[in-house]
């Protein structure tokens, strides 16, 4: 399958120029687009919310995605590398016209795939490191880090102390109570300990 991928960021932009570019490229290279994927969405949106994300999940070996440029695939390097790395992993090809990239199954592409994967991993590590450093700085300044008190699943249990006490009094297990309240058993156990909840006397 050969896919033509077109993306614009706003309704004020037109897809015609990109389509023309891709059609002219295909004509020169004796190719025919089997399916067009067009969307009006910012590249900053999560890939899973984009048509491109659905396309990436279904491409197979020897499939070809043609786009006018790499910038149509994603806004940042990490996102673009992730897309290209996945496609090359399954044996699909990605060609761009303006950048003149031909990423496929040849040795050059395999080297690039390794480089893309390594670069993406390095970028993720750098992001993680910057986050840790920022949290450490905030902590050193005496500022609260992490979730605010009551923002976790424990907030679901607030006001249910009597219910929990009554259930414990009737012999219900913590697992069963947690399941009914839709929280993890560990969350319930911690809530019981923090609030000093005891099993209610029979008949209470």
C-alpha positions as a Markdown table, in Angstrom:
| # | Residue | x | y | z |
|---|---|---|---|---|
| 1 | Unk | 0.0 | 0.0 | 0.0 |
| 2 | Unk | 1.2 | 3.5 | -0.8 |
| 3 | Unk | -0.3 | 6.2 | 1.5 |
| 4 | Unk | -0.2 | 10.0 | 0.8 |
| 5 | Unk | -0.1 | 11.8 | 4.1 |
| 6 | Unk | -1.2 | 15.5 | 4.3 |
| 7 | Unk | -1.5 | 17.6 | 7.4 |
| 8 | Unk | -2.4 | 21.3 | 8.0 |
| 9 | Unk | -2.6 | 23.0 | 11.4 |
| 10 | Unk | -5.6 | 25.2 | 10.9 |
| 11 | Unk | -8.8 | 25.5 | 8.9 |
| 12 | Unk | -7.2 | 28.6 | 7.2 |
| 13 | Unk | -4.6 | 26.4 | 5.6 |
| 14 | Unk | -5.2 | 24.4 | 2.4 |
| 15 | Unk | -4.2 | 20.8 | 1.7 |
| 16 | Unk | -4.1 | 21.4 | -2.0 |
| 17 | Unk | -0.4 | 22.4 | -2.2 |
| 18 | Unk | 0.7 | 19.3 | -0.4 |
| 19 | Unk | -1.5 | 17.0 | -2.5 |
| 20 | Unk | -0.2 | 18.6 | -5.7 |
| 21 | Unk | 3.4 | 18.1 | -4.5 |
| 22 | Unk | 2.8 | 14.4 | -3.7 |
| 23 | Unk | 0.9 | 13.8 | -7.0 |
| 24 | Unk | 3.6 | 15.4 | -9.0 |
| 25 | Unk | 6.3 | 13.3 | -7.2 |
| 26 | Unk | 4.3 | 10.1 | -7.8 |
| 27 | Unk | 3.9 | 10.9 | -11.5 |
| 28 | Unk | 7.6 | 11.4 | -11.9 |
| 29 | Unk | 8.4 | 8.2 | -10.1 |
| 30 | Unk | 5.7 | 6.1 | -11.6 |
| 31 | Unk | 3.9 | 5.6 | -8.3 |
| 32 | Unk | 0.2 | 5.6 | -7.5 |
| 33 | Unk | -1.4 | 6.6 | -4.1 |
| 34 | Unk | -3.7 | 3.9 | -2.9 |
| 35 | Unk | -5.0 | 5.8 | 0.1 |
| 36 | Unk | -5.0 | 9.5 | 1.1 |
| 37 | Unk | -4.7 | 10.5 | 4.8 |
| 38 | Unk | -5.7 | 14.1 | 5.4 |
| 39 | Unk | -6.1 | 15.9 | 8.7 |
| 40 | Unk | -6.4 | 19.4 | 10.1 |
| 41 | Unk | -4.7 | 19.2 | 13.5 |
| 42 | Unk | -1.6 | 20.6 | 15.3 |
| 43 | Unk | 1.4 | 18.3 | 15.3 |
| 44 | Unk | 1.7 | 19.0 | 19.0 |
| 45 | Unk | -1.4 | 16.9 | 19.6 |
| 46 | Unk | -0.8 | 13.4 | 21.0 |
| 47 | Unk | -0.1 | 11.0 | 18.1 |
| 48 | Unk | -2.9 | 8.7 | 19.2 |
| 49 | Unk | -5.4 | 11.5 | 18.6 |
| 50 | Unk | -4.2 | 12.0 | 15.0 |
| 51 | Unk | -5.1 | 10.0 | 11.9 |
| 52 | Unk | -1.3 | 9.5 | 11.4 |
| 53 | Unk | -1.2 | 7.6 | 14.7 |
| 54 | Unk | -3.8 | 5.2 | 13.4 |
| 55 | Unk | -2.0 | 4.9 | 10.1 |
| 56 | Unk | 1.3 | 4.1 | 11.9 |
| 57 | Unk | -0.3 | 1.3 | 13.8 |
| 58 | Unk | -1.6 | -0.5 | 10.7 |
| 59 | Unk | 1.3 | -0.1 | 8.3 |
| 60 | Unk | 3.0 | -3.3 | 7.3 |
| 61 | Unk | 6.2 | -4.5 | 5.6 |
| 62 | Unk | 6.8 | -2.7 | 2.3 |
| 63 | Unk | 4.1 | -0.2 | 2.8 |
| 64 | Unk | 5.1 | 3.3 | 1.8 |
| 65 | Unk | 4.1 | 6.7 | 3.4 |
| 66 | Unk | 4.8 | 9.8 | 1.3 |
| 67 | Unk | 4.6 | 13.2 | 2.8 |
| 68 | Unk | 5.7 | 16.6 | 1.6 |
| 69 | Unk | 8.1 | 17.1 | 4.5 |
| 70 | Unk | 9.2 | 15.7 | 7.8 |
| 71 | Unk | 7.5 | 18.6 | 9.5 |
| 72 | Unk | 4.1 | 17.2 | 8.4 |
| 73 | Unk | 4.8 | 14.2 | 10.6 |
| 74 | Unk | 5.6 | 15.9 | 13.9 |
| 75 | Unk | 6.5 | 19.2 | 15.5 |
| 76 | Unk | 9.5 | 18.0 | 17.5 |
| 77 | Unk | 12.4 | 15.7 | 16.8 |
| 78 | Unk | 11.5 | 13.1 | 19.4 |
| 79 | Unk | 8.0 | 12.6 | 17.9 |
| 80 | Unk | 9.4 | 12.4 | 14.3 |
| 81 | Unk | 12.1 | 9.9 | 15.3 |
| 82 | Unk | 9.6 | 7.7 | 17.1 |
| 83 | Unk | 7.4 | 7.6 | 14.0 |
| 84 | Unk | 10.3 | 6.8 | 11.7 |
| 85 | Unk | 11.8 | 4.2 | 14.1 |
| 86 | Unk | 8.4 | 2.4 | 14.4 |
| 87 | Unk | 7.9 | 2.3 | 10.6 |
| 88 | Unk | 11.4 | 1.0 | 9.9 |
| 89 | Unk | 10.9 | -1.6 | 12.7 |
| 90 | Unk | 8.0 | -3.1 | 10.8 |
| 91 | Unk | 9.7 | -2.7 | 7.4 |
| 92 | Unk | 7.5 | 0.1 | 6.2 |
| 93 | Unk | 9.0 | 3.0 | 4.2 |
| 94 | Unk | 8.7 | 6.8 | 4.8 |
| 95 | Unk | 9.6 | 9.2 | 1.9 |
| 96 | Unk | 9.5 | 12.9 | 2.1 |
| 97 | Unk | 9.7 | 15.2 | -0.9 |
| 98 | Unk | 11.1 | 18.5 | 0.4 |
| 99 | Unk | 13.7 | 16.9 | 2.6 |
| 100 | Unk | 14.4 | 14.1 | 0.1 |
| 101 | Unk | 14.4 | 11.4 | 2.7 |
| 102 | Unk | 14.0 | 7.8 | 1.5 |
| 103 | Unk | 13.8 | 5.7 | 4.7 |
| 104 | Unk | 13.3 | 2.0 | 4.0 |
| 105 | Unk | 14.9 | -1.4 | 4.4 |
| 106 | Unk | 18.4 | -0.6 | 3.0 |
| 107 | Unk | 21.5 | -0.5 | 5.2 |
| 108 | Unk | 21.5 | 3.3 | 5.4 |
| 109 | Unk | 17.9 | 3.2 | 6.7 |
| 110 | Unk | 18.8 | 0.6 | 9.3 |
| 111 | Unk | 21.7 | 2.7 | 10.5 |
| 112 | Unk | 19.4 | 5.7 | 10.7 |
| 113 | Unk | 16.8 | 3.6 | 12.5 |
| 114 | Unk | 19.4 | 2.7 | 15.2 |
| 115 | Unk | 20.4 | 6.4 | 15.4 |
| 116 | Unk | 16.8 | 7.4 | 15.7 |
| 117 | Unk | 16.1 | 4.9 | 18.4 |
| 118 | Unk | 19.2 | 5.9 | 20.3 |
| 119 | Unk | 18.5 | 9.6 | 20.0 |
| 120 | Unk | 14.9 | 9.1 | 21.2 |
| 121 | Unk | 16.2 | 7.2 | 24.2 |
| 122 | Unk | 18.7 | 9.9 | 25.0 |
| 123 | Unk | 16.1 | 12.6 | 24.7 |
| 124 | Unk | 13.7 | 10.7 | 27.0 |
| 125 | Unk | 16.5 | 10.3 | 29.5 |
| 126 | Unk | 17.3 | 14.0 | 29.3 |
| 127 | Unk | 13.7 | 15.0 | 29.8 |
| 128 | Unk | 13.6 | 12.6 | 32.8 |
| 129 | Unk | 16.8 | 14.1 | 34.2 |
| 130 | Unk | 15.6 | 17.7 | 33.8 |
| 131 | Unk | 12.3 | 16.8 | 35.6 |
| 132 | Unk | 14.2 | 15.2 | 38.5 |
| 133 | Unk | 16.5 | 18.2 | 38.8 |
| 134 | Unk | 13.5 | 20.6 | 38.8 |
| 135 | Unk | 11.8 | 18.6 | 41.5 |
| 136 | Unk | 15.0 | 18.5 | 43.6 |
| 137 | Unk | 15.3 | 22.3 | 43.3 |
| 138 | Unk | 11.7 | 22.9 | 44.3 |
| 139 | Unk | 12.1 | 20.5 | 47.2 |
| 140 | Unk | 15.3 | 22.3 | 48.3 |
| 141 | Unk | 13.4 | 25.5 | 48.3 |
| 142 | Unk | 10.8 | 24.0 | 50.6 |
| 143 | Unk | 8.1 | 23.8 | 48.1 |
| 144 | Unk | 5.7 | 20.8 | 48.0 |
| 145 | Unk | 6.3 | 18.4 | 45.1 |
| 146 | Unk | 4.2 | 15.6 | 43.9 |
| 147 | Unk | 0.5 | 15.3 | 44.1 |
| 148 | Unk | -1.4 | 17.7 | 46.4 |
| 149 | Unk | -2.9 | 16.0 | 49.5 |
| 150 | Unk | -6.2 | 14.4 | 48.6 |
| 151 | Unk | -5.6 | 14.4 | 44.9 |
| 152 | Unk | -5.0 | 10.7 | 44.7 |
| 153 | Unk | -7.5 | 7.9 | 44.7 |
| 154 | Unk | -7.8 | 8.3 | 48.5 |
| 155 | Unk | -10.1 | 11.3 | 47.9 |
| 156 | Unk | -12.7 | 8.8 | 46.6 |
| 157 | Unk | -12.8 | 7.4 | 50.2 |
| 158 | Unk | -13.4 | 10.6 | 52.0 |
| 159 | Unk | -16.8 | 10.6 | 53.7 |
| 160 | Unk | -17.0 | 6.8 | 53.5 |
| 161 | Unk | -15.5 | 6.1 | 56.9 |
| 162 | Unk | -18.7 | 4.8 | 58.4 |
| 163 | Unk | -19.4 | 2.6 | 55.4 |
| 164 | Unk | -15.9 | 1.1 | 55.6 |
| 165 | Unk | -16.2 | 0.6 | 59.4 |
| 166 | Unk | -19.6 | -1.1 | 59.0 |
| 167 | Unk | -18.3 | -3.4 | 56.2 |
| 168 | Unk | -15.2 | -4.4 | 58.3 |
| 169 | Unk | -17.6 | -5.1 | 61.2 |
| 170 | Unk | -19.6 | -7.5 | 59.1 |
| 171 | Unk | -16.5 | -9.4 | 58.1 |
| 172 | Unk | -16.0 | -8.0 | 54.6 |
| 173 | Unk | -12.4 | -8.3 | 53.4 |
| 174 | Unk | -10.4 | -5.2 | 52.5 |
| 175 | Unk | -10.2 | -6.5 | 49.0 |
| 176 | Unk | -14.0 | -6.7 | 48.7 |
| 177 | Unk | -14.5 | -3.3 | 50.2 |
| 178 | Unk | -11.8 | -1.8 | 47.9 |
| 179 | Unk | -13.4 | -3.4 | 44.8 |
| 180 | Unk | -16.8 | -1.9 | 45.7 |
| 181 | Unk | -15.3 | 1.5 | 46.2 |
| 182 | Unk | -13.2 | 1.2 | 43.1 |
| 183 | Unk | -9.8 | 1.8 | 44.6 |
| 184 | Unk | -6.8 | -0.3 | 45.1 |
| 185 | Unk | -6.6 | -2.4 | 48.3 |
| 186 | Unk | -3.4 | -0.7 | 49.3 |
| 187 | Unk | -5.1 | 2.7 | 49.0 |
| 188 | Unk | -7.9 | 1.5 | 51.3 |
| 189 | Unk | -5.5 | 0.0 | 53.8 |
| 190 | Unk | -3.6 | 3.3 | 54.0 |
| 191 | Unk | -6.8 | 5.2 | 54.3 |
| 192 | Unk | -7.9 | 3.0 | 57.2 |
| 193 | Unk | -4.6 | 3.4 | 59.0 |
| 194 | Unk | -4.4 | 7.2 | 58.5 |
| 195 | Unk | -8.0 | 7.7 | 59.8 |
| 196 | Unk | -7.9 | 5.1 | 62.5 |
| 197 | Unk | -11.0 | 3.3 | 61.3 |
| 198 | Unk | -12.0 | 0.3 | 63.3 |
| 199 | Unk | -14.6 | -2.4 | 62.6 |
| 200 | Unk | -18.1 | -1.3 | 63.8 |
| 201 | Unk | -19.7 | -3.3 | 66.5 |
| 202 | Unk | -22.3 | -5.8 | 65.2 |
| 203 | Unk | -25.6 | -4.1 | 64.8 |
| 204 | Unk | -24.1 | -0.5 | 64.7 |
